[in-house]
Amino acid sequence: MNGSNTSVAVSKKPHLAVIDGSAKASSLDVSQNFGKRHDTVLRAIRKLDCSDGFRLRNFAESTYINEQQKAQPLFEMTRDGFVFLAMGFM
């Protein structure tokens, strides 16, 4: 993850994508799968108690276009980032 701010397409169905050989999920996928509001998931990611290095390797800020055609924030995360985040939801 290079930390670039890119827009991604978001489908209605949660999915896990393999990008550059790594499994990745978005914060929208997490919010749907855990039944949480997306803003709650974004806040949880921003407040994670982890090193800056871990955060940079495992969470990349991005955007998606919502139903009103407005760019909204989201995070793309690696499998390790997902596991770290999801542990706090259990």
C-alpha positions in Angstrom: 0.0 0.0 0.0 1.5 3.2 -1.1 -0.7 5.6 0.8 -2.0 7.3 -2.4 -5.5 8.7 -2.3 -7.3 6.8 -5.1 -11.0 6.3 -5.7 -12.4 2.8 -5.7 -15.7 1.4 -6.9 -17.8 -0.1 -4.2 -20.3 -2.8 -4.8 -23.4 -3.6 -2.8 -22.0 -7.0 -1.9 -19.1 -7.2 0.6 -16.0 -8.7 -1.1 -12.4 -9.5 -0.5 -10.1 -8.6 -3.3 -6.6 -9.9 -4.1 -4.5 -7.0 -5.0 -0.7 -7.5 -5.8 -1.0 -11.0 -4.2 -2.5 -9.7 -0.9 -6.1 -10.1 0.3 -7.7 -6.7 1.0 -11.1 -5.4 2.2 -12.6 -2.0 2.6 -14.0 -0.3 5.7 -17.4 -0.4 3.9 -17.1 -4.2 3.8 -16.3 -4.3 7.5 -19.3 -2.0 8.4 -21.6 -4.2 6.4 -20.3 -7.5 7.8 -20.3 -6.4 11.4 -23.5 -4.4 11.2 -21.8 -1.1 12.2 -22.2 2.4 10.8 -19.4 3.2 8.4 -18.5 6.4 10.3 -18.0 4.2 13.4 -15.7 1.9 11.5 -13.7 4.9 10.1 -13.4 6.3 13.6 -12.2 2.9 15.0 -9.5 2.7 12.3 -8.3 6.2 13.0 -8.1 5.5 16.8 -6.4 2.1 16.6 -3.6 1.7 19.1 -0.9 0.6 16.8 2.5 1.8 15.5 2.6 4.3 12.6 4.5 1.6 10.6 1.7 -0.9 11.1 -0.9 1.6 10.2 0.9 2.6 7.0 1.5 -1.0 5.9 -2.1 -2.1 6.6 -4.5 0.8 6.1 -4.7 3.1 3.1 -7.1 6.0 2.9 -9.1 6.2 -0.2 -12.5 7.4 -1.4 -15.7 6.0 -2.9 -18.6 7.7 -4.7 -21.8 7.4 -2.8 -25.4 7.3 -4.1 -25.5 11.1 -4.2 -22.4 11.1 -6.4 -20.2 12.6 -3.7 -16.7 11.4 -2.8 -16.7 9.8 0.7 -13.7 8.5 2.7 -12.9 4.8 3.2 -10.0 2.7 4.1 -8.6 -0.2 2.2 -6.9 -2.7 4.6 -4.8 -5.8 4.4 -5.8 -9.1 6.0 -3.6 -8.2 9.0 -5.2 -4.8 9.3 -8.7 -6.4 9.1 -7.8 -8.9 11.9 -6.5 -6.2 14.1 -9.5 -4.0 13.6 -12.1 -6.8 13.9 -10.6 -8.0 17.2 -11.9 -4.7 18.7 -15.4 -5.5 17.4 -15.7 -8.8 19.1 
